[in-house]
Amino acid sequence: MRTPTPSGDDPGDSPGVRAANAGSGQLDALRKGFQARLLPLTAAMLTACEAELRARVSHDAPPAGVADALAALAIARHDAVIHERRWQGAIGQAFAGWPRPPVPVDRGSGYSLVSDDELKAQLIGQPVIEALERRFVDVIDTIDSRLWSLAAALGGRVRPVNPFAPRVVIEAVLTAFPGSEYDGELRQSMLRHYERLAGDGLGPIYAWINTELASAGFAMTGANDFTLLITQPTAIAGEGRVHGALWGHDNALSPQQSSWRGRGVDHGLSAPRPSTRGDLLRQRMRAVREASGIHAAQRELGSKEFLSVLSLLQGNETPSFDAVPPSATGPALRGSLLQGAANLGISSDDSSLSDLQQDAVDVVGALFDGLRAGAVLGPTAEARLVRLAYPYLRLALDDAAVFDDLDHPAMVALSGIVELWDGNGSGTELDAELHALADEAADVIANGYHGDLLAFERANTLLDAGTEAQRRRAEIAERRAWQSLLGRERLQAARAEADRLLQARVAGRRMSPLLAEFLGDQWRQSLVHAWLRDGPESERFRTLAAVGDAMLRIDDDAAHANGHAVAEGLIAIEQPLRACYLACGLDESGANGLLAALIAELARPDGRRTVPDILPLAGEGGEGDARSATAGAPRRRPLKEGQVVIASSGSAGDAQWQRVAWISPLSGTVLLVNRQGMREQVIGPAELDSALASGSLLPRPLVTPVESVLRSLAGAAQS
């Protein structure tokens, strides 16, 4: 029998029930929309995979298995309904019972083995999942925080699993195309294409999900807020009856501002996001304008007018580069914008840029002027760099804090492009390829950015893919070059130390000829080996040095006919003495013969004694050894390992990009390599100081070009 409710209210009309029903309907709508937007990617994946296989078949000798893979794809298209049903079932499984955690698959025993198909799916799917998670980490975090609010509305008691996460997406594809029907190579090819497609497609899908959740009133909730939500009666955020304080601006974004892709994209219509360095630069530029008497006209360009003009100037094709780049970027931007407005019928006599627009023009102009001044650029590179100022001007208005984010994809892309252009006269095939790569990335941004950050991400992907193999090859070549130099320097340092110890002991001293030969040959070589293997501070090195001192004392005793002391001394050092002979490559027989001859000579007190003439070992190596013969760290290091320098007389035509691959810890000698990692020059400390002072070597900052310019501008603004 039903228990009556107070005042005749129906439990179905309670706020908690209405909230749960609304939340359940919202989740179902999100699931359907998610599936509808995601489904076309599967068909596109099969099309791309088939195109790749047909291109491979067109070769003279197509790889084995391509025909079978094409047949499997044909079957997949024929059974599209079956695969779609599997795919939808896998997606639906992620939403089943949500927000409760998914029920683990019962294998009958906690010790059951994972099937081969599941293991293979994990091996090929996990790298793709991790790559997509890294790419969309910020937006996934945002959606997670809104899902916590939705989970609380549905009565969830624990933090929910995100059913829209990349793991769900990839595992659904693997479920739709199981390993029992498709071999591993074909599935890997499918996932490779799906990762590329999802990289472009998931962004808009996640933006839609985030907007839908925000519009429904599900705010971004922190971990502490979620704990509070699940301990209180359920309520939808928008009703405002319970937990009203949780939905304030200090906790969550309002629905109309919540899209992760539209962060602050109001083009001056509202206050910009809080910024530190960017605000400092804008304030500085505004103060300079006011001090110079530049004031806005009575009418300011509206945001839509400004964007219309900017889009026309930015264009959508790579222009010709006959025009000479302007001497200053900011005034050129401002002039072109006003001229573009005039072409649209907006008179420059009674209208001008707004203060926010002026600030953006001045800061972007100063940034690009700094980049141009800090790099040796060819004419086409400089023209493209000036053209990039237009999309970055739009970005500065879209995102007020872009100048404070070191890892912003736009800043990363701009630095990468400038680094490839700097000192690149396309003199070699590799330089020409890298210059063309930077040109292409710059065109991707200039033609593609109209408020969507994917243009910068595409440019970064292009740069990474185009330089990764070259960078790996250069690292290998660099390592070989500096290891070779280091080996020679260490050998020279060891020889120099052995020469010093020998000279200190035998200078002007008369001794038996065989002892002089032993000290100058076997003993000194043993010192060199010990220095190289164990170092000059090692016990082995000190022991060998003591052998030389002991032999000199024995020789003195022999000269004074003190046979007893000679015999005791030889017995005491017999083993290390024999080791000196063996260390020089002699076998036991040869070592015993030389040792016997030395002992016999020491047994004759009246034997001949002379001052030995010892030739130094150091200086016998190849190129560069003379500089490194003297051990000891240099007094200072004006450059750091990994730092880029430009060898140039001032023009881009003869400029050469070089990098500090290695600095000798012994002599301070610097190895400079080219972009291929091949040795360009080995330069000593004195030569390096002279080259830096004369400007024939131009060091680049250790930070990225963009960060270096922004730091300089911020420092000037603070002074």
NORHU-V242922 format. One record per backbone hydrogen bond with DSSP energy under -0.5 kcal/mol. NH is the residue of the N-H (numbers start at 1). CO is the residue of the C=O. If there is no record, write none. Layout:
nh=<NH:NH>
co=<CO:CO>
This chain:
nh=<8:9:13:14:18:19:20:21:22:23:24:25:26:27:28:29:30:31:32:33:34:35:36:37:38:39:40:41:42:42:43:44:45:46:47:48:49:50:51:52:53:54:55:56:57:58:59:62:66:69:70:71:72:73:74:75:76:77:78:79:80:83:84:85:86:87:88:89:90:91:92:93:94:94:95:95:96:98:100:107:112:119:120:121:122:123:124:125:126:127:129:130:131:132:133:134:135:136:137:140:141:142:143:144:145:146:147:148:149:150:151:152:153:154:155:156:163:165:168:169:170:171:172:173:174:175:176:177:178:181:182:187:188:189:190:191:192:193:194:195:196:197:198:199:200:201:202:204:205:206:207:208:209:210:211:212:213:214:215:216:217:218:219:221:221:226:227:228:229:230:231:232:239:240:240:246:247:248:251:252:257:258:262:263:265:266:269:280:281:282:283:284:285:286:287:288:289:290:291:292:293:294:295:299:301:306:307:308:309:310:311:312:313:314:315:332:333:334:335:336:337:338:339:340:341:342:343:344:344:345:346:347:352:358:359:360:361:362:363:364:365:366:367:368:369:370:371:372:373:374:375:377:382:383:384:385:386:387:388:389:389:390:391:392:393:394:395:396:397:398:399:402:404:405:405:406:408:411:412:413:414:415:416:417:418:419:420:421:422:423:424:424:425:425:432:433:434:435:436:437:438:439:440:441:442:443:444:445:446:447:448:449:450:453:455:456:457:458:459:460:461:462:463:464:465:466:467:468:471:472:473:474:475:476:477:478:479:480:481:482:483:484:485:486:487:488:489:490:491:492:493:494:495:496:497:498:499:500:501:502:503:504:505:505:506:507:509:511:513:516:517:518:519:520:521:523:524:525:526:527:528:529:530:531:532:533:534:535:535:538:542:543:544:545:546:547:548:549:550:551:552:553:554:555:556:557:558:559:560:561:562:563:566:567:568:569:570:571:572:573:574:577:578:579:580:581:582:583:584:584:585:586:591:592:593:594:595:596:597:598:599:600:601:602:603:604:605:607:610:612:612:614:615:620:625:628:629:631:642:643:645:646:647:647:648:648:654:655:656:657:658:659:660:661:661:662:664:668:670:671:672:672:673:674:677:680:681:683:683:688:689:690:691:692:693:694:695:696:697:698:699:700:708:709:710:711:712:713:714:715:716:717:718:719>
co=<5:6:10:11:14:15:16:17:18:19:20:21:22:23:24:25:26:27:28:29:30:31:32:33:34:35:36:38:38:39:39:40:41:42:43:44:45:46:47:48:49:50:51:52:53:54:56:59:63:65:66:67:68:69:70:71:72:73:74:75:77:79:80:81:82:83:84:85:86:87:88:89:90:91:91:92:92:95:97:105:109:115:116:117:118:119:120:121:122:123:125:126:127:128:129:130:131:132:134:136:137:138:139:140:141:142:143:144:145:146:147:148:149:150:152:151:161:162:165:165:166:167:168:169:170:171:172:173:175:178:178:183:184:185:186:187:188:189:190:191:192:193:194:195:196:197:198:200:201:202:203:204:205:206:207:208:209:210:211:212:214:213:217:145:219:222:223:224:225:226:228:229:236:236:237:243:244:245:248:248:254:255:259:260:262:264:266:276:277:278:279:280:281:282:283:284:285:286:287:288:290:289:293:350:352:302:303:304:305:306:307:308:309:310:311:328:329:330:331:332:333:334:335:336:337:338:339:340:341:342:341:345:299:354:355:356:357:358:359:360:361:362:363:364:365:366:367:368:369:370:372:375:378:379:380:381:382:383:384:385:386:387:387:388:389:390:391:392:393:394:395:399:401:401:402:404:405:408:408:409:410:411:412:413:414:415:416:417:418:376:376:421:423:655:428:429:430:431:432:433:434:435:436:437:438:439:440:441:442:443:444:445:448:451:452:453:453:454:455:456:457:458:459:460:461:462:463:464:467:468:469:470:471:472:473:474:475:476:477:478:479:480:481:482:483:484:485:486:487:488:489:490:491:492:493:494:495:496:497:498:499:500:501:502:502:503:506:610:608:512:513:514:515:516:517:518:519:521:522:523:524:525:526:527:528:529:530:530:531:535:538:539:540:541:542:543:544:545:546:547:548:549:550:551:552:553:554:555:556:558:557:561:562:563:564:565:566:567:568:569:571:573:574:575:576:577:578:579:580:581:582:581:587:588:589:590:591:592:593:594:595:596:597:598:599:601:603:604:511:509:610:612:613:617:622:624:626:629:660:640:658:698:645:656:646:696:651:652:647:423:645:673:643:659:671:671:669:664:683:662:670:681:659:678:674:672:672:670:681:684:685:686:687:688:689:690:691:691:691:646:697:644:704:705:706:707:708:709:710:711:712:713:714:715>
